[in-house]
Amino acid sequence: MIRALLLSAAALLALPAAAQDVAVVNATLVIGDGSPPIAGGTVVVRGGKIVSAGANIQIPAGIERVDAEGHYVTPGIVAAFSRVGLTEVDAVSGTNDRSAPRTRFSAGLDIAPALNPMGSPIAVNRAAGVTRAIVAPGGSSNLFAGQGAVVDLADDMDMVTRPRALQFVAFGEAGSAKAGGSRAATFLLFREQLLAARSYARNPAALAEWGNDAMIQRADADALIRVIEGATPLFVRVDRAADILNVLKLKGDFPALKLVLVGATEGWMVAREIAAAKVPVLVSPLTDLPGSFERLGATQSNAGRMKAAGIDVSVGVFDDDDAHKMGYATQYAGNLVGLAKMPGASGLSWDQAFASISSAPARAVGMDGEIGSLRPGRVGDVVIWDKDPLELGSRPRAIWIDGKRQPLTTRQDRLRDRYANPVEDAMPNAYDW
């Protein structure tokens, strides 16, 4: 009987909830595209998609209305860089699928089958207002880490929005360690593997002839061909200014590369060159101390200076619990708003800061037509906040993902409620599913 009940519960969890047709009215409405908030705004979601958002919006007859009571209503936060779904407990190897250090494959690795939509970090991040995440692999035995995905954080079993959405590679100190011990080896290995993939594309039969001496595996070559052709964005972890310039030069050898810089701690020092190359950047604003020799130029003004130079800047959470605490992104963005008011510092305006955690990450991964804002045609990811979402302590009051109302309760909430006032009763020492 217990087994049957558990199976029934699991079956219900596997069934996606139906999308709601809903109009959120009387909102301080944030479109998420960098435009200022709209007082008394309305957003209408039908069939899981945004159909209209703004002031003086016509609401279809018979549609459910939710009164935001003047509170901020925004698109869901898009986590610019994460390992959510790949890790449950970092120190427990059986729950940690972020890296594959002993595999023979690299670029061909696809994280999608490893993602766990039932992991506790999903609900924790959803309750913080994060509705989508760009998830990257941590590493492999080779230079390329593999193919990441864009995911949603809805309470169901279907979390992959776009598989194989990016390829991830680390340069700098991390890349040197994988390539043989120097930056020279890193750039040579990078070029040789892409050239090997290009040769494979021209003559697939040649890969079998190379035998055990092959520079690249077939699955890796297939993945890198998409990178060479510009079909898959290449997310490059790089921090030192000199390394950033050398990464930008790679477009000379492979013109179709769609580069995205991740980290770019010293990006402000070469902002003009990054802007000229039209390469977006994902930054963690709290990387403001010289934690290594490739980050000697670290400053909290990095994001503001790059934005002022014309770079499309996204704010993300990495090097800082990127699987469990993506909700920190709102705090990081809010810090940049405060930084803009400090003499001698560079930050972001409120509108720019919110866009840096919504539409900017969507653009970086080539999905701004689908996620990241409340423009018509985008997914129905909507959040009602209890106060300014960029203020510390602000929390969501209601969340929709793909037009489906989401629960805000987490495992931590249930543990708190269970043990706040423990009493003896007939319940077993386990959760009742």
Protein Blocks (a to p, Z undefined) as FASTA:
>chain_A
ZZmmmmmmmmmmmpccdddddddehiacdehnopacdehiacddeehiafbgcehiacde
hiacddekhpacddddddfbdcehjacblmlmklmckbcfkbcbfklpcfklmpcfkbmk
lmmmmmnopabdcdddfbdfblbnbjcddddfbdcfblbfbghkbccddehjllmmmnno
paklmmmmmmmmmmmmmmmmmmmmlmmmnmmmlfbdfklmmmmmmmmnopaccddddfbf
klmmmmmmmmmmmmmbccddehjlmlmmmmmmmmmnopacdddfklmbcfbfklmmgcfk
lmmmmmmnopacddddehiapllmmmmmmmmmmmmmmmmmpghiacddfklmmmmmmmmm
mmmnopammgopacehiacddcddfbdfkbghiacfbdceehiacdfbdfklmmmmmmmm
gcddfbdcbddZZ
